[in-house]
Amino acid sequence: MTAPYAPTLPATEDGQLAGKGFFTDTSVCIGCKACEVACKQWNQLPMDDLSWDATSYDNTHALSATTWRHVTFAELPGAGGAGGQTDWLMMSDVCKHCQHAGCLEACPTGAIVRTEFNTVLVQQDVCNGCGYCVPSCPYGVIDLDMEHSATTARDGKAHKCTLCYDRLTEGLEPACAKACPTDAIQFGDVADLRRRADERVGKLRAEGLDAYIYGDEQMGGGNGIGHLNAFFLLLDEPSKYNLPEAPSLPQNHTLPGILTMAATAIGLGLATAWTLGRK
């Protein structure tokens, strides 16, 4: 029997969940990719090269500098076994707009900032394309626009979801949420979305489904990241949705590495001094 759901609402320093964000409910996602199309249309992003690898109905495969919303398709064997029914897991992935954003902390030019909506934005006129932000994202979201084609010029800068900052400043909801036909993508105040998500998880668990939130301190957040302003209701393991089980900020491993190197250098120095002293 599925255990009862005990919601945990992480808080900011003032005790509140601040800002705007997304709640993506995978239990009602139908994989239509309307969110992908709306995102590309509004942000004038180039189309992806069509590819068919005979392993998935997904033709975009991952988030990138030119794909800021990506619907993942996971085809799983169902109860019917071989030759029987197929279970599908679908999820519209996006930048998480982390409480403690690794990309923002790693940016040396101040190009990545936190907006008045508590979202994370790359200022294109400041970005110099250094790429430090790319390995600093524990979710593999942000990317440099380095590919070139005969029809599209690329700028070599970092790009990702802006949570439609230009629309927010005009009082409009993001294009992906507006286009979603099943309300799988919900936009609003993070605190309200978390309460809504907890209610939805409780309902699904009462029906026997192992639903949970990815993006709180228990799963998906934590390890220095904190809660995610774009979080998800999942029905299976995060890895099935191409999400890390226990993400952490790469910066957290920098100091231990430096201390290890320093200790090694001191040890080698002492060993060298001792050897020379014996001669």
C-alpha positions in Angstrom: 0.0 0.0 0.0 1.3 3.4 -0.9 2.4 5.4 2.2 0.5 8.6 3.0 2.0 11.8 1.6 3.5 14.2 4.1 4.1 17.6 2.4 7.1 19.6 3.3 7.1 23.2 2.2 10.7 24.6 2.1 11.0 28.3 3.0 13.1 31.2 2.1 14.8 33.3 4.8 11.6 35.3 5.5 9.6 32.1 5.9 7.8 32.3 2.6 8.2 30.7 -0.9 8.7 33.8 -3.0 8.5 34.4 -6.7 6.9 33.0 -9.8 7.4 29.5 -11.1 6.1 26.4 -12.8 4.4 23.3 -11.5 4.6 20.5 -14.1 2.1 17.7 -13.4 3.4 14.7 -15.4 0.3 12.7 -14.6 -1.8 14.7 -17.1 1.0 15.4 -19.7 -0.1 13.9 -23.1 3.2 14.6 -24.9 1.6 16.9 -27.5 4.7 19.2 -27.5 2.4 22.3 -27.7 4.7 23.8 -25.0 7.8 23.2 -27.1 6.2 24.9 -30.1 4.8 27.8 -28.1 8.2 28.4 -26.5 10.0 28.4 -29.9 7.4 30.6 -31.5 7.4 33.2 -28.8 11.2 33.3 -28.3 11.9 33.0 -32.0 14.1 30.0 -31.5 15.2 28.0 -34.6 13.7 24.6 -35.3 15.6 21.5 -34.3 17.0 19.2 -37.0 14.7 16.3 -37.4 16.2 13.0 -36.3 14.7 9.5 -36.0 16.8 7.0 -34.1 14.1 4.3 -33.9 14.2 4.4 -30.1 11.7 7.1 -29.2 9.0 9.4 -30.6 11.0 12.3 -29.2 12.8 14.3 -32.0 14.4 16.9 -29.8 16.0 14.6 -27.2 17.2 17.2 -24.7 17.2 20.8 -23.6 19.6 23.0 -25.4 20.5 26.6 -26.3 17.7 26.5 -28.9 15.2 24.2 -27.1 14.1 25.7 -23.8 11.2 23.3 -23.2 11.6 19.6 -24.0 9.0 16.9 -23.6 10.7 13.6 -22.6 9.2 10.3 -23.7 9.9 7.2 -21.7 8.5 4.0 -23.2 8.2 1.3 -20.5 6.9 -2.3 -20.8 3.5 -2.5 -19.3 1.6 -5.1 -17.4 1.0 -7.0 -20.7 4.8 -7.8 -21.0 6.3 -8.5 -24.4 3.7 -8.0 -27.1 1.4 -6.5 -24.5 0.5 -2.9 -23.6 3.0 -0.1 -23.2 3.2 2.4 -20.4 4.4 5.9 -21.3 6.0 8.5 -19.0 6.0 12.0 -20.4 7.3 15.2 -18.9 7.8 18.7 -20.1 11.3 19.6 -18.9 12.6 23.1 -18.4 15.1 25.2 -16.4 14.5 24.8 -12.7 15.1 28.4 -11.7 16.9 27.1 -8.6 16.8 29.0 -5.2 20.6 28.7 -5.3 21.5 28.6 -9.0 24.9 27.1 -9.9 25.0 28.9 -13.2 24.4 32.3 -11.5 27.1 31.7 -8.9 29.6 30.6 -11.6 29.1 33.5 -14.0 32.2 35.8 -13.9 30.6 38.7 -15.8 27.3 39.1 -13.9 25.4 38.2 -17.0 23.2 35.7 -15.1 20.9 37.5 -12.6 17.9 36.9 -10.3 14.9 38.9 -11.4 12.2 40.6 -9.4 10.1 37.5 -10.0 12.8 35.3 -8.3 13.7 33.7 -11.6 17.1 33.2 -13.2 17.8 35.2 -16.3 20.8 35.3 -18.7 21.4 38.9 -19.9 22.5 38.4 -23.5 24.1 41.8 -23.8 26.5 40.9 -20.9 27.2 37.2 -21.6 30.6 36.7 -23.2 30.2 33.0 -23.9 32.8 31.8 -21.5 30.8 28.6 -20.7 31.5 28.5 -17.0 27.8 28.2 -16.4 27.3 25.0 -18.4 29.1 22.5 -16.1 27.8 24.5 -13.0 24.2 23.4 -13.7 23.4 20.1 -11.9 20.5 19.5 -14.3 22.3 20.0 -17.6 20.0 22.8 -18.6 22.0 25.8 -19.8 23.9 25.5 -23.0 26.1 27.6 -25.4 24.7 28.3 -28.8 27.7 27.0 -30.8 26.2 25.0 -33.7 26.1 26.6 -37.1 24.1 26.0 -40.1 23.7 27.5 -43.6 20.4 29.2 -42.5 20.9 30.2 -38.9 23.7 32.3 -37.3 24.7 31.3 -33.8 26.0 33.7 -31.2 28.1 31.4 -29.0 26.4 32.7 -25.8 24.6 30.9 -23.0 20.9 30.4 -23.4 18.0 28.8 -21.4 14.4 29.3 -20.4 13.8 32.9 -19.2 10.4 31.9 -17.8 9.2 34.4 -20.4 10.5 37.4 -18.5 9.3 39.7 -21.2 5.7 38.4 -20.8 5.9 38.5 -17.0 6.7 42.2 -17.1 3.5 42.8 -19.1 1.4 40.7 -16.7 1.2 37.7 -19.1 1.8 34.1 -18.3 4.6 32.2 -20.0 3.8 30.9 -23.5 4.3 27.3 -22.6 1.8 27.3 -19.8 -0.7 29.3 -21.9 -0.5 26.7 -24.7 -0.7 23.5 -22.6 -4.1 21.9 -23.3 -4.3 19.8 -20.2 -2.9 22.3 -17.6 0.1 19.9 -17.1 2.2 23.1 -16.9 0.8 25.5 -14.3 2.2 29.0 -13.7 1.8 31.2 -10.7 3.2 32.1 -7.2 5.5 29.3 -6.0 3.8 29.1 -2.6 0.4 28.6 -4.3 1.7 26.1 -6.7 3.3 24.1 -4.0 0.0 23.9 -2.1 -1.7 22.9 -5.3 1.0 20.2 -6.0 0.7 18.8 -2.5 -3.1 18.4 -2.9 -2.6 16.7 -6.2 0.0 14.3 -4.8 -2.3 13.5 -1.9 -5.1 12.7 -4.2 -3.0 10.5 -6.5 -1.6 8.6 -3.5 -5.1 8.0 -2.2 -5.8 6.3 -5.6 -2.7 4.1 -5.1 -0.2 5.9 -7.3 3.3 6.5 -6.0 3.3 10.2 -6.8 5.8 12.7 -5.3 7.3 16.1 -5.8 10.6 16.5 -7.5 12.0 19.9 -6.5 11.8 20.1 -2.7 14.4 19.3 0.0 13.5 15.6 -0.1 14.0 15.0 -3.8 15.6 17.1 -6.5 16.4 20.1 -4.4 18.7 20.2 -1.4 22.5 19.5 -1.4 23.0 23.3 -1.5 20.4 23.9 -4.3 17.4 24.6 -2.2 13.9 24.4 -3.6 13.2 24.7 -7.3 10.9 27.4 -8.7 10.1 25.0 -11.5 9.2 21.7 -9.9 7.5 18.4 -11.0 5.0 15.8 -10.0 6.5 12.4 -10.9 5.1 8.9 -11.0 8.3 7.0 -11.2 12.0 7.3 -10.4 13.6 10.6 -11.5 16.1 8.7 -13.8 13.1 7.5 -15.9 12.5 11.2 -16.7 16.2 11.9 -17.3 16.4 13.8 -14.0 19.3 13.3 -11.5 18.3 11.5 -8.3 20.5 13.5 -6.0 21.8 16.7 -7.8 24.2 19.0 -6.0 26.0 22.2 -6.9 29.4 21.4 -8.5 30.8 24.3 -6.6 30.3 22.3 -3.3 33.1 20.0 -4.4 35.6 22.8 -5.2 36.8 23.5 -1.6 37.3 19.9 -0.7 39.3 19.5 -3.9 41.5 22.5 -3.1 42.0 21.3 0.5 43.0 17.8 -0.8 45.5 19.4 -3.3 46.9 21.6 -0.6 47.3 18.7 1.8 49.0 16.7 -1.0 51.4 19.5 -1.7 52.3 20.0 1.9 52.9 16.2 2.3 55.1 16.1 -0.8 57.0 19.2 0.5 57.6 17.6 3.9 58.7 14.3 2.3 61.1 16.1 0.0 62.5 18.1 3.0 63.0 14.9 5.0 64.7 13.2 2.1 67.1 16.1 1.5 67.8 16.3 5.2 69.0 12.7 5.3 71.6 13.4 2.5 
